[in-house]
Amino acid sequence: SGELLRYSMGAFISSDRYNVCLRFKPEEKENIEEDFGHLNLNFAQSAGDSFMYVDFSVCDLINVCKAVFSYSGRVKILKPKEAVDVMKKMMDGNSNSF
């Protein structure tokens, strides 16, 4: 179960794995590490813009989306499509269904 929890944002455990990529400004890196640090983060900085990127694997997309939503647009989910779709629904005000 320790192996499964390694990919979880909370109590939710699933054998599904999603490769998530987030985009954010460098000043958010410490917050990203605090919120997602247990998920084995791979950070990268783009030479072409002022953003940083982080990739990690997770099994519970909804909790990732809720965490990203709390950043009020300062952090963006680039992939997977399933998470992007969930974020769009949350931003459209349909968050009462979660």
C-alpha positions in Angstrom: 0.0 0.0 0.0 3.0 2.3 0.4 3.7 2.0 -3.3 0.1 3.0 -4.1 0.1 6.0 -1.7 3.2 7.3 -3.4 0.9 8.3 -6.3 -2.0 9.7 -4.2 -2.8 13.2 -3.2 -5.0 11.9 -0.4 -6.8 8.8 0.8 -7.9 7.9 -2.7 -6.0 4.9 -4.1 -6.3 3.5 -7.6 -4.2 1.4 -9.9 -4.7 4.1 -12.6 -1.7 6.3 -13.3 -1.8 9.7 -15.0 1.3 11.6 -16.1 0.6 15.2 -15.1 2.4 18.3 -16.3 1.9 21.7 -14.6 3.1 25.1 -15.8 3.8 27.9 -13.3 5.9 31.0 -12.6 9.2 30.3 -10.7 7.9 32.1 -7.6 5.3 29.3 -7.2 8.0 26.5 -7.1 8.1 26.4 -3.3 4.3 26.1 -3.1 4.3 23.4 -5.7 6.9 21.4 -3.7 4.8 21.8 -0.6 1.6 20.7 -2.2 2.9 18.0 -4.6 6.4 17.1 -3.2 5.6 13.6 -2.1 4.8 12.7 -5.8 8.4 12.5 -7.1 8.5 15.8 -9.0 10.6 16.4 -12.1 11.1 20.2 -12.6 12.1 21.9 -15.8 12.6 25.5 -16.9 11.8 26.6 -20.4 14.4 28.6 -22.3 11.7 30.2 -24.4 9.5 31.6 -21.7 9.5 32.6 -18.0 7.6 29.5 -16.9 8.6 26.4 -15.0 7.2 23.0 -15.6 6.8 20.0 -13.4 5.9 16.4 -14.3 4.7 13.7 -11.9 2.5 10.6 -11.8 -0.6 10.5 -9.8 -3.7 8.2 -9.5 -6.3 10.7 -8.3 -6.7 13.5 -10.8 -9.6 15.2 -8.9 -7.4 16.0 -5.9 -4.7 17.4 -8.2 -7.3 19.5 -9.9 -8.6 20.8 -6.6 -5.1 21.7 -5.5 -4.4 23.5 -8.8 -7.8 25.3 -8.7 -6.7 26.8 -5.3 -3.9 28.6 -7.1 -6.5 30.8 -8.9 -4.9 30.5 -12.4 -1.3 30.9 -11.3 -0.8 27.2 -12.0 -2.0 25.5 -15.2 -2.5 21.8 -16.0 -1.1 21.1 -19.4 -1.7 17.3 -19.4 -3.4 14.8 -19.2 -6.5 15.8 -21.2 -8.7 14.2 -18.5 -7.4 16.7 -15.9 -7.7 19.6 -18.3 -11.3 18.7 -18.8 -12.0 18.5 -15.1 -10.4 21.9 -14.6 -12.6 23.4 -17.3 -15.7 22.0 -15.6 -14.5 23.4 -12.3 -13.8 26.8 -13.8 -17.2 26.9 -15.5 -18.8 26.9 -12.1 -19.9 23.2 -12.1 -17.7 22.5 -9.1 -20.8 21.7 -7.0 -20.8 18.3 -8.7 -17.4 17.4 -7.1 
